[in-house]
Amino acid sequence: MTVLREFCGDILRATAFLSRLPVPARFFEGHDGRMGGLAGAFALSGLLLSLPAALLAALLIAGDAPPLLSALLVLSLQTLVTGALHEDGFADCADGLGGGRDRDRALAIMKDSRIGAYGVIALVLGFGLRASAFSALMDVATPLFVALAFLLAQAVSRAAMAWHWQALPSARPGGVADSAGLPEHGSVLVCIGTALLAALVFVVLDLPLLPVVVAVLLAGVVTAGFSRFVRRKIGGHTGDTIGATQQLAEMAVLVALALMA
């Protein structure tokens, strides 16, 4: 019972870490702020954070709302819930990795709060890809299918960011991600296992097996490829590359499902 209570606490703490949602202070009493085993709850936290947007998607389809408008409304709600934390990291990452000639310059650009051309383009393409993919799903699928597809993308993308974080050393000593410490290997495996279990449950509920398998594999390939590029470019992860990993994996899942729907 104590283990279950602690894991539920980890889900709420992870939710506070991955969003702007307020979490009561009592859940942080005695917690040192280190990542450790907290990453094990990332996938479940992603599911929790995306429930309002998934429900909205289902309601919009049931109400026969225009697919593209519906997709943008769903993404807008999700962005409000998360506080655009991952989008911010994605934009900063695009500016730094795209505009930095070397490691030090790339890290300096990523630390700058101002957004540049690469960041703007990344955000436009990121929202565009997700909105168009989700719109395509909403145009042909049932309310349950679309809601589960959105939930799947959130769970898998949080597992991807946990893996990226643990797989690379810190590129910026003293940064936010470095101060939080590396997720434990076991907690990352729990996170990945949770995301895969969620995918299996969603297949049982409504999603077709082959598209789900392809979507998960594509997210894994994109995550591994991006992580390898980041290692070569700046030598390790930052908070921005962790956020960018989530965005890229989410795009991969939604695009794969849309193409195979």
C-alpha positions as CSV (number, residue, x, y, z in Angstrom):
1,M,0.0,0.0,0.0
2,T,2.9,2.3,0.8
3,V,4.5,1.6,-2.5
4,L,1.3,2.4,-4.4
5,R,0.8,5.6,-2.4
6,E,4.4,6.6,-3.2
7,F,3.9,5.9,-6.9
8,C,0.7,7.9,-7.0
9,G,2.8,10.7,-5.4
10,D,5.4,10.3,-8.1
11,I,2.7,10.7,-10.8
12,L,1.6,14.0,-9.2
13,R,5.1,15.2,-8.8
14,A,5.9,14.3,-12.4
15,T,2.7,16.2,-13.5
16,A,4.0,19.3,-11.7
17,F,7.4,18.9,-13.4
18,L,5.9,18.4,-16.9
19,S,3.2,21.1,-16.8
20,R,2.0,24.3,-15.2
21,L,-0.7,22.5,-13.2
22,P,-0.6,23.3,-9.4
23,V,0.1,20.3,-7.2
24,P,-0.4,20.6,-3.4
25,A,2.8,21.2,-1.5
26,R,2.3,18.2,0.8
27,F,3.2,15.9,-2.1
28,F,6.7,17.4,-2.2
29,E,7.4,17.1,1.6
30,G,10.5,15.1,2.0
31,H,11.3,15.0,-1.7
32,D,14.7,16.4,-2.6
33,G,13.8,17.4,-6.1
34,R,16.1,14.9,-7.7
35,M,14.7,12.9,-10.7
36,G,15.8,9.5,-9.6
37,G,12.8,7.2,-9.8
38,L,10.4,10.0,-10.7
39,A,10.8,9.4,-14.5
40,G,9.0,6.1,-14.0
41,A,5.8,8.0,-13.7
42,F,6.3,10.2,-16.8
43,A,4.1,8.1,-19.1
44,L,1.2,7.9,-16.7
45,S,1.6,11.7,-16.1
46,G,1.4,12.2,-19.8
47,L,-1.9,10.3,-19.9
48,L,-3.2,12.3,-17.0
49,L,-2.2,15.6,-18.6
50,S,-3.8,14.7,-21.9
51,L,-7.2,13.5,-20.6
52,P,-8.9,16.9,-21.0
53,A,-7.7,17.3,-24.6
54,A,-8.6,13.7,-25.5
55,L,-12.1,14.2,-24.1
56,L,-12.5,17.4,-26.0
57,A,-11.4,15.6,-29.2
58,A,-14.0,12.9,-28.7
59,L,-16.8,15.5,-28.0
60,L,-15.9,17.6,-31.1
61,I,-16.0,14.5,-33.3
62,A,-19.3,13.4,-31.8
63,G,-20.6,16.9,-32.5
64,D,-19.5,16.7,-36.1
65,A,-17.2,19.8,-35.8
66,P,-14.8,20.6,-38.6
67,P,-11.7,18.3,-38.3
68,L,-8.9,21.0,-38.7
69,L,-10.6,23.4,-36.3
70,S,-11.1,20.6,-33.9
71,A,-7.5,19.5,-34.1
72,L,-6.3,23.1,-33.4
73,L,-8.7,23.4,-30.4
74,V,-7.4,20.1,-29.0
75,L,-3.8,21.2,-29.4
76,S,-4.6,24.6,-27.9
77,L,-6.1,23.0,-24.8
78,Q,-3.1,20.6,-24.4
79,T,-0.7,23.5,-24.7
80,L,-2.5,25.4,-22.0
81,V,-2.4,22.4,-19.7
82,T,1.3,21.8,-20.2
83,G,2.2,25.5,-20.2
84,A,4.0,25.0,-23.6
85,L,7.0,23.7,-21.7
86,H,8.0,21.2,-24.4
87,E,7.2,23.5,-27.2
88,D,9.5,26.1,-25.6
89,G,12.3,23.6,-25.4
90,F,11.7,22.5,-29.0
91,A,12.0,26.1,-30.3
92,D,15.1,26.8,-28.2
93,C,16.6,23.5,-29.4
94,A,16.0,24.3,-33.0
95,D,17.6,27.7,-32.6
96,G,20.7,26.3,-30.9
97,L,21.2,23.2,-33.0
98,G,20.4,24.9,-36.2
99,G,22.2,28.2,-35.7
100,G,25.1,27.2,-33.5
101,R,28.4,26.7,-35.3
102,D,29.9,24.7,-32.5
103,R,29.0,23.2,-29.1
104,D,29.5,26.4,-27.0
105,R,27.7,28.6,-29.4
106,A,24.8,26.2,-29.7
107,L,24.4,26.0,-25.9
108,A,24.6,29.8,-25.6
109,I,21.8,30.2,-28.2
110,M,19.7,27.6,-26.4
111,K,20.1,29.4,-23.1
112,D,18.9,32.7,-24.7
113,S,15.2,33.2,-24.0
114,R,14.7,35.0,-27.3
115,I,13.4,33.0,-30.2
116,G,15.0,33.0,-33.7
117,A,14.1,32.0,-37.2
118,Y,14.9,28.3,-36.6
119,G,12.7,28.3,-33.5
120,V,9.8,29.9,-35.2
121,I,10.0,27.5,-38.2
122,A,10.2,24.5,-35.8
123,L,7.1,25.6,-33.9
124,V,5.1,26.3,-37.1
125,L,6.1,22.9,-38.6
126,G,5.5,21.1,-35.3
127,F,2.0,22.5,-34.7
128,G,1.3,22.1,-38.4
129,L,2.3,18.4,-38.5
130,R,0.5,17.6,-35.4
131,A,-2.7,19.5,-36.4
132,S,-2.8,18.1,-39.9
133,A,-2.2,14.5,-38.7
134,F,-4.8,14.8,-35.9
135,S,-7.2,16.4,-38.3
136,A,-6.8,13.5,-40.8
137,L,-7.6,11.1,-37.9
138,M,-10.6,13.1,-36.8
139,D,-11.9,13.1,-40.4
140,V,-12.1,9.3,-40.7
141,A,-12.1,7.8,-37.2
142,T,-14.5,7.3,-34.3
143,P,-14.4,9.5,-31.2
144,L,-12.9,6.7,-29.1
145,F,-10.2,6.0,-31.7
146,V,-9.1,9.6,-31.9
147,A,-9.1,10.0,-28.1
148,L,-7.0,6.9,-27.7
149,A,-4.6,8.0,-30.5
150,F,-4.0,11.3,-28.7
151,L,-3.4,9.5,-25.4
152,L,-1.0,7.1,-27.0
153,A,1.0,9.9,-28.5
154,Q,1.3,11.6,-25.1
155,A,2.3,8.4,-23.2
156,V,4.9,7.3,-25.8
157,S,6.4,10.7,-26.2
158,R,6.9,11.0,-22.4
159,A,8.7,7.6,-22.4
160,A,10.9,8.9,-25.2
161,M,11.9,12.0,-23.3
162,A,12.8,9.8,-20.2
163,W,14.9,7.5,-22.4
164,H,16.7,10.5,-24.0
165,W,17.4,12.1,-20.6
166,Q,18.9,8.9,-19.2
167,A,20.8,7.8,-22.3
168,L,22.9,11.0,-22.6
169,P,25.1,12.8,-20.2
170,S,24.4,16.4,-19.3
171,A,25.7,18.9,-21.8
172,R,25.4,21.9,-19.4
173,P,26.6,21.3,-15.8
174,G,24.5,23.3,-13.4
175,G,21.5,23.5,-15.8
176,V,18.0,22.6,-14.8
177,A,18.2,19.1,-16.2
178,D,21.6,18.5,-14.7
179,S,20.5,19.8,-11.2
180,A,17.5,17.3,-11.3
181,G,19.9,14.4,-11.8
182,L,19.7,11.5,-14.3
183,P,16.6,9.3,-14.1
184,E,17.4,5.8,-12.8
185,H,17.7,3.1,-15.4
186,G,15.0,1.1,-13.7
187,S,12.6,4.0,-13.6
188,V,13.1,4.6,-17.4
189,L,12.3,0.9,-18.0
190,V,9.2,1.3,-15.9
191,C,8.2,4.4,-17.9
192,I,8.7,2.6,-21.2
193,G,6.9,-0.5,-20.0
194,T,4.0,1.7,-18.9
195,A,3.7,3.3,-22.3
196,L,3.8,-0.1,-24.0
197,L,1.2,-1.4,-21.7
198,A,-1.0,1.6,-22.4
199,A,-0.5,0.9,-26.1
200,L,-1.7,-2.7,-25.6
201,V,-4.7,-1.6,-23.7
202,F,-5.6,0.9,-26.4
203,V,-5.3,-1.8,-29.0
204,V,-7.8,-4.0,-27.0
205,L,-10.2,-1.0,-26.7
206,D,-10.2,0.3,-30.3
207,L,-6.8,1.0,-32.0
208,P,-5.6,-1.4,-34.7
209,L,-2.4,-3.3,-33.8
210,L,-0.2,-2.7,-36.9
211,P,-0.5,1.1,-37.0
212,V,0.2,1.2,-33.2
213,V,3.3,-1.0,-33.6
214,V,4.5,1.2,-36.5
215,A,3.8,4.4,-34.6
216,V,5.7,3.2,-31.5
217,L,8.6,2.0,-33.6
218,L,8.8,5.2,-35.5
219,A,8.8,7.2,-32.3
220,G,11.7,5.0,-31.1
221,V,13.7,5.5,-34.3
222,V,13.1,9.3,-34.2
223,T,14.1,9.5,-30.6
224,A,17.3,7.4,-31.1
225,G,18.2,9.4,-34.2
226,F,17.7,12.7,-32.5
227,S,19.6,11.6,-29.4
228,R,22.6,10.5,-31.6
229,F,22.5,13.9,-33.4
230,V,22.4,15.8,-30.1
231,R,25.3,13.8,-28.7
232,R,27.4,14.6,-31.7
233,K,26.4,18.3,-31.8
234,I,26.6,19.3,-28.1
235,G,27.8,16.2,-26.3
236,G,24.7,15.5,-24.2
237,H,21.2,16.5,-23.2
238,T,19.8,19.7,-21.9
239,G,16.3,20.6,-20.7
240,D,15.6,21.9,-24.2
241,T,16.6,18.7,-26.0
242,I,14.4,16.7,-23.5
243,G,11.4,18.9,-24.5
244,A,12.3,18.6,-28.1
245,T,12.4,14.8,-27.8
246,Q,8.8,14.8,-26.5
247,Q,7.6,16.9,-29.4
248,L,9.4,14.9,-32.1
249,A,8.1,11.6,-30.7
250,E,4.5,12.9,-30.4
251,M,4.7,14.0,-34.1
252,A,6.0,10.6,-35.1
253,V,3.1,8.8,-33.4
254,L,0.4,11.0,-34.8
255,V,1.8,11.1,-38.3
256,A,2.2,7.3,-38.4
257,L,-1.3,6.7,-37.2
258,A,-2.7,9.3,-39.6
259,L,-0.9,7.7,-42.6
260,M,-2.1,4.2,-41.7
261,A,-5.7,5.1,-40.7
